[in-house]
């Protein structure tokens, strides 16, 4: 799996172009700068086939409509976050009042346990509500070495996403973190913001996930 990481405006969101074999890719959380995302994919010899959203906040979805228009790629999001894709207030677009809110229309609604396959890569959908009602992680297991978790704003290096905005809930987020804590083995974690980390490191050092909590 070839993973290209882009840090995009307006809030330093991590967007991931994930190569899936045969020159194809999926893009996870296309925050902004759609032309740049497509250019980076093209430079790597990749054609985007699917758009995967970890949740519906504006800083994770800003280029989704553009990429869908340019590539014909369907947009995937959990059903509980669909309303955020058309409502800038619920999607927190007021954090950047000078920037237009780019609404988009989903094509496939996700549920816990769904599997998304593109080429040689299969991503399992694990529902991790709390940051938003429809937050999910995309998990790719590996038979050799660490698997991969695209954690969105559920889990960061040494921290977690906020739960005090529309459809967020702290108790629910804590239960979602329990699901990640209980995963067997180690995983490379690619979060929605900040540095990449591993599940083992977060279990040891993250005050919200460590075993002593």
C-alpha positions in Angstrom: 0.0 0.0 0.0 1.4 3.3 -1.1 0.3 6.2 1.1 0.8 9.9 0.1 0.1 12.3 2.9 -0.8 15.9 2.2 -1.4 18.6 4.9 -4.1 20.8 3.5 -5.7 24.1 4.5 -7.6 25.6 6.0 -6.9 23.8 9.3 -3.9 21.6 8.5 -6.0 18.5 7.7 -4.2 15.4 6.7 -5.4 14.1 3.4 -4.3 10.6 2.2 -4.0 9.3 -1.3 -3.8 5.5 -0.9 -2.5 3.5 -3.8 -4.3 0.3 -4.2 -2.5 -1.3 -7.1 -2.9 -1.2 -10.9 -2.4 2.6 -10.9 -5.6 3.1 -8.8 -6.1 4.9 -5.5 -8.7 6.1 -3.0 -8.5 9.5 -1.4 -9.3 9.9 2.3 -10.5 13.3 3.6 -9.9 15.6 0.7 -9.9 18.8 2.8 -9.2 21.4 0.2 -7.0 22.2 -2.9 -8.6 19.6 -5.2 -6.3 20.5 -8.1 -3.3 19.8 -5.9 -4.7 16.4 -4.8 -5.3 15.4 -8.4 -1.8 16.6 -9.4 -0.1 14.6 -6.6 -2.1 11.5 -7.6 -1.2 12.0 -11.3 2.5 12.5 -10.4 2.5 9.2 -8.6 0.8 7.5 -11.6 -2.5 7.1 -9.7 -6.1 7.5 -10.7 -8.5 8.2 -7.8 -11.5 5.8 -7.8 -13.2 6.4 -4.5 -13.5 9.3 -2.0 -13.7 8.2 1.6 -14.7 10.6 4.4 -13.9 9.8 8.1 -16.6 12.3 9.1 -18.4 15.3 7.7 -16.6 18.4 9.1 -15.9 21.0 6.5 -12.1 20.8 6.9 -12.2 17.1 5.8 -14.7 17.4 2.9 -13.8 20.7 1.1 -12.5 19.2 -2.1 -14.8 16.1 -2.2 -17.3 17.7 -4.7 -14.5 18.9 -7.0 -12.7 15.5 -7.1 -16.1 13.8 -7.7 -16.8 16.1 -10.6 -13.3 15.7 -12.1 -13.0 11.9 -11.7 -16.5 10.5 -11.3 -15.4 8.9 -8.0 -18.2 8.1 -5.6 -18.2 9.7 -2.1 -18.5 7.4 1.0 -19.5 8.6 4.4 -21.4 7.2 7.4 -25.1 7.7 7.3 -25.1 9.7 10.6 -22.9 12.5 9.1 -24.8 13.0 5.8 -26.5 16.1 7.1 -23.1 17.8 7.7 -22.3 17.6 4.0 -25.0 20.1 3.1 -25.1 22.2 6.3 -22.2 24.5 6.8 -23.2 25.4 10.4 -23.3 21.7 11.5 -20.1 21.1 9.6 -18.3 23.9 11.5 -17.6 26.0 8.5 -18.0 29.1 10.7 -14.4 28.4 11.9 -13.3 29.9 8.6 -15.9 32.6 7.9 -14.1 34.0 4.8 -14.0 30.6 3.1 -17.0 29.3 1.0 -18.6 26.1 2.3 -18.4 23.4 -0.4 -21.3 21.1 -0.1 -21.2 17.6 -1.6 -23.6 14.7 -2.1 -22.7 11.2 -0.9 -23.1 8.1 -3.0 -22.6 5.3 -0.5 -23.6 5.4 3.1 -21.3 3.4 5.5 -22.1 1.2 8.5 -20.0 -0.5 11.0 -18.2 -3.5 9.6 -18.5 -2.5 6.0 -15.6 -3.4 3.7 -14.4 -1.1 1.0 -12.3 -2.8 -1.6 -10.3 -1.1 -4.4 -7.7 -3.1 -6.2 -5.5 -5.0 -3.8 -6.6 -3.0 -0.7 -9.6 -3.7 1.6 -10.5 -1.2 4.2 -12.8 -2.1 7.1 -15.2 0.5 8.4 -15.1 0.7 12.2 -17.7 3.2 13.6 -16.1 5.4 16.2 -18.7 8.1 17.0 -18.0 10.8 19.5 -16.2 13.5 17.6 -19.3 13.4 15.4 -22.2 11.0 15.3 -20.9 9.4 12.1 -17.1 9.4 12.7 -15.4 6.2 11.4 -11.9 4.8 11.2 -10.8 2.9 8.1 -8.7 -0.1 9.1 -6.5 -2.2 6.8 -5.2 -5.4 8.5 -1.9 -7.0 7.5 -0.7 -10.6 7.6 2.9 -9.3 7.9 3.8 -6.4 10.1 1.6 -3.7 11.3 -1.8 -2.9 9.9 -3.0 0.6 9.2 -5.7 2.8 10.7 -6.9 6.0 9.2 -8.3 7.5 12.3 -9.8 10.8 11.2 -10.4 13.1 14.2 -11.1 10.2 16.6 -7.5 9.6 17.6 -4.4 11.8 17.3 -0.8 11.4 18.5 -1.1 11.9 22.3 -4.6 13.3 22.1 -8.1 12.8 20.7 -10.7 14.8 18.8 -13.0 17.3 20.5 -16.5 16.2 21.4 -18.2 19.5 22.2 -19.5 20.4 18.7 -22.6 19.4 16.8 -23.4 15.7 17.3 -20.3 15.1 19.4 -20.5 13.3 22.7 -17.7 12.7 25.2 -19.0 9.5 26.7 -19.6 8.1 23.2 -16.1 9.0 22.2 -14.6 7.2 25.2 -16.5 4.0 24.2 -15.1 4.4 20.7 -11.6 4.6 22.0 -12.2 1.4 23.9 -12.9 -0.3 20.5 -9.5 0.9 19.3 -7.7 -0.1 22.5 -9.1 -3.6 22.2 -7.7 -4.2 18.8 -5.1 -7.0 18.7 -1.6 -6.3 17.4 -0.1 -3.0 16.4 -1.1 -0.6 13.7 0.3 2.5 12.0 -2.1 5.3 12.7 -2.6 8.1 10.1 -4.7 10.7 11.9 -6.8 13.6 10.6 -4.4 16.2 12.0 -0.8 16.1 13.3 1.9 13.5 13.3 1.5 9.8 12.5 1.9 7.3 15.3 1.2 3.7 16.2 -1.5 2.1 18.3 1.1 0.6 20.6 2.5 4.0 21.3 -0.9 5.5 22.0 -1.8 2.7 24.3 1.3 3.5 26.3 1.5 7.3 26.2 -1.9 8.8 25.2 -3.7 9.8 28.4 -7.0 9.0 26.8 -6.1 5.6 25.6 -3.3 4.3 27.9 -4.0 1.1 29.7 -3.9 2.9 33.1 -6.9 5.0 32.3 
